[in-house]
Amino acid sequence: MIGKIAVAMAGHDKGHAYIIIKEENGFVYLADGELKTLANPKKKSMKHVQINQKYSTQEIAEKLQRGEKLYDHEIKRTMKLFWQHMNNAEV
């Protein structure tokens, strides 16, 4: 699931979307490129997020899996494109 988009379903950030950058012991570490950066990701229980299967983040996922350097601006750009896609899908 690393590299997929996850939407928070519980907590004060409910409805906020992130990219999963790491999985560990039933938790995921999430970044959005702005408030939650790669250096300071949000730790959230798997049961409190919903994984978005419809939007492809293949480029980010491949970089994370290969262990390549990823930058916050890349995550931020991907999140912006995700929200544009979601807004267009609703119309």
C-alpha positions as CSV (number, residue, x, y, z in Angstrom):
1,M,0.0,0.0,0.0
2,I,3.0,2.3,0.1
3,G,2.5,5.1,-2.3
4,K,-1.3,4.9,-2.3
5,I,-3.6,7.7,-1.2
6,A,-5.4,7.3,2.1
7,V,-8.2,9.4,3.4
8,A,-8.5,9.9,7.2
9,M,-11.8,8.5,8.4
10,A,-11.4,9.4,12.1
11,G,-9.8,12.1,14.2
12,H,-9.5,15.8,13.9
13,D,-8.1,15.4,10.3
14,K,-11.2,13.4,9.1
15,G,-11.6,13.8,5.3
16,H,-8.0,14.9,4.8
17,A,-6.0,12.9,2.1
18,Y,-2.4,11.8,2.5
19,I,0.1,9.5,0.7
20,I,1.2,6.4,2.6
21,I,5.0,6.6,2.9
22,K,5.5,3.7,5.3
23,E,3.7,0.8,6.9
24,E,4.6,-0.7,10.3
25,N,2.7,-2.9,12.9
26,G,-0.8,-2.0,11.9
27,F,0.0,1.7,11.4
28,V,0.7,3.8,8.4
29,Y,2.8,6.9,8.1
30,L,1.2,9.6,6.0
31,A,2.5,12.8,4.3
32,D,0.7,15.5,2.4
33,G,3.7,17.7,1.5
34,E,2.5,20.6,3.5
35,L,1.6,20.1,7.2
36,K,2.7,16.5,7.3
37,T,6.0,16.4,5.6
38,L,8.3,13.5,4.7
39,A,10.5,14.5,7.7
40,N,7.5,14.5,10.1
41,P,4.8,12.2,8.8
42,K,1.5,11.5,10.6
43,K,1.2,8.1,12.3
44,K,-2.3,6.7,12.0
45,S,-3.9,3.3,12.6
46,M,-4.8,1.4,9.5
47,K,-8.4,1.1,10.7
48,H,-8.8,4.9,10.7
49,V,-7.9,5.4,7.0
50,Q,-9.6,4.5,3.7
51,I,-7.4,3.6,0.8
52,N,-8.2,5.2,-2.5
53,Q,-7.9,2.6,-5.2
54,K,-9.1,4.7,-8.1
55,Y,-6.4,7.3,-8.4
56,S,-2.9,6.2,-9.5
57,T,0.2,7.4,-7.7
58,Q,2.4,4.9,-9.5
59,E,5.4,7.3,-9.8
60,I,5.5,8.1,-6.1
61,A,4.9,4.4,-5.2
62,E,7.8,3.3,-7.4
63,K,10.2,5.9,-5.9
64,L,9.3,4.8,-2.4
65,Q,9.7,1.1,-3.2
66,R,13.1,1.7,-4.8
67,G,14.3,3.8,-1.9
68,E,14.8,6.8,-4.1
69,K,14.8,10.4,-2.7
70,L,11.4,11.8,-2.6
71,Y,10.6,15.5,-2.0
72,D,7.7,17.2,-0.3
73,H,6.9,19.2,-3.4
74,E,6.4,16.0,-5.3
75,I,3.9,14.8,-2.7
76,K,2.2,18.2,-2.7
77,R,1.9,18.2,-6.5
78,T,0.4,14.7,-6.4
79,M,-2.1,15.7,-3.7
80,K,-3.2,18.7,-5.8
81,L,-3.7,16.6,-8.8
82,F,-5.7,14.1,-6.7
83,W,-8.1,16.8,-5.5
84,Q,-8.5,18.1,-9.0
85,H,-9.4,14.6,-10.2
86,M,-11.8,14.1,-7.3
87,N,-13.5,17.5,-8.0
88,N,-13.9,16.7,-11.7
89,A,-15.3,13.2,-10.9
90,E,-18.1,14.8,-8.8
91,V,-19.3,17.0,-11.7
